[in-house]
């Protein structure tokens, strides 16, 4: 009753083995029998061979002439015992040994080595989905095993398997069991009725039972390792004066073997060798001839001299779980008891007890959790042996088996498990192992436990108890983590700040997802722990708004805090690509105050285009003036277009900066650029009278010449000093004049060539046939106005207009102009004598001018060969606005 089960039998248990007699009376004493695929073949003492369908006893046939026949049974229908014997049967000689001697035809293997050793059992099987075959052959004292591959197309088939054993020592092919009997019996059991899983071989010594794996077993050794010898059951009252009786036949099932004697059949359990069935046969049925199993159907038949009995097997596996359990084969015990919950529970308890006794406490805890054993009793067992980890594992596993309505038990177990974890973590902290992998593993396991749905719900309902429990063990980290689960972050952060535990407050802050709390506590935390706070908010990335954090940043004072703020602002600009002007202006102000080098890097990174910078340039210029940052003022003045001021300031810094600013001035304003370079030239030449330096300077700018800088020299410098420079300048002028002459001559030649080509084109003609058609509508060309292109493509004017209109380029300008010209032409065509009126300097009439402009739009290039077609190559065949309409038409 402590397990929650009552062992009751609702009805009488059915025996494992039971028999029923078939409605069949043989005409004489049965001598031999064979059964396969529901077909019974009986050889009787009167020489009659009788065949019967066991499921249709009325159907029978055979022979009484005393002949032995051989036939091949194929899948073409039932040709066995048909009238056409001569076609399907071949008579054999009266004596034919199984393997014969070495000179005999058809010899495949010689077991007896020319001795008179009978073969008492012979079976072969083909391994499914493979060309592997296995062969068992039994003699009175030996069991041979052969395995190999064979090609089904090659005959004889099994000869191929035996070939490899011709050179293998014979002892490596058999299991031997000394026996004085002249016979032995070999039987197999197969779950799939195709290849065997186990075998039983009876000899004088007993029953040799073994497991078989046809796929893996390639030699007799692998089978011998899986065999055991079972003793024959002893009679109830053993008479030592009478020689012992041995079974004459056997039938093998999954867990039992049926032993047939001349007057009785005994069923023995293979697992524990106990007799589970015994049946005696009286003289009315005659002596037992055989017990045989239909290898095709698995049915078992007992044959006496005068009767045939069928055995029915009912749930033979019903009690094997007890045997497996007793032998500590718990996996098998669970497999065969899973259908009975009470039995399955007993197996689990036995396994758990065994693991506990073997000091495998954690494994036993898992098993105990699966049982219906007393909860308190099992907990006490682990407490008595001081196995806290196993107890914790048992409680966790037990929690998984509880239902949601078991709230009291869930609460008790959750609190108990939490305390066990806290004790374990505290022990590690006291040992100084807080940073060890072991501590980390325990913590992760604890976090996983807290994340379970039923645990989380239980903690929410018992927050106070859990908080006190964690506080009593000094576990601040898990206390913080628990607030994450319950979302009590604001209160916890306030408590940490009140106690000046700013780092702890920061840890709580970053462990939660309410980003409003960052803006709320940023001012105090960035003031107290600036480096760590900046690191945390940078980790949040785009989740936080820099503008909302700006008030907290601005409130900071001192270089140390400002450097951390700079780090965050740089992160916003470089990583987050922030373009807010307030952010950029604030960063620029901090650069101006604390880091002028980075200020210049920042200004350069923003570029020289005023409309693209993200800061206020006027604010920046004023700031740089206040902080005497001249180089920055130069760059900002240039950005504002104050080039003269920029060059003047640059000359106070260095000459190269002034040159750089002059080069940055607008290229189109040559007057301004020359003025700026003259300022620089004046700075270079004035008061120095260094001719070489002046000449070198002239090489750097092509806007000023030697004559431009002469006024900057003193009156004492003579023309002799400029002789070489003036000559160079004159030579350059001469070369420029010659280049211009060459260009003019080349332009004249090109113009002449163009005129010749125009004149030639005026004389160009082409022939239009009356059969020519329009390239668009495929109708005769000359019935309407048309255009003919040099590429020989021909179009009606209206067809060309229709095709060309969608491709007239972006916008409506050309389309509108073309429509306007058509309207004008229509009006002019309606007026009289309009062709005789000339307008403009061209001397063309108004109508001709309109037609000429229309031609320029329509006939400037061929519709198929012109550049317009190439420009529109990516234009879709179907426009977006036409898609739905066309789709409906196709439907």
Beta strands, then each sheet from edge to edge (+ up, - down):
strand 1: 17-21
strand 2: 30-36
strand 3: 39-44
strand 4: 49-53
strand 5: 56-63
strand 6: 69-71
strand 7: 89-91
strand 8: 119-126
strand 9: 132-139
strand 10: 142-149
strand 11: 174-176
strand 12: 185-189
strand 13: 198-202
strand 14: 207-211
strand 15: 227-230
strand 16: 249-252
strand 17: 256-260
strand 18: 264-269
strand 19: 275-280
strand 20: 288-293
strand 21: 300-304
strand 22: 308-313
strand 23: 786-788
strand 24: 794-796
strand 25: 838-839
strand 26: 844-845
sheet 1: 1+ 22- 21+ 20-
sheet 2: 2+ 3- 4+ 5-
sheet 3: 6+ 7-
sheet 4: 8+ 9- 10+ 11-
sheet 5: 12+ 13- 14+ 15-
sheet 6: 16+ 17- 18+ 19-
sheet 7: 23+ 24-
sheet 8: 25+ 26-
end
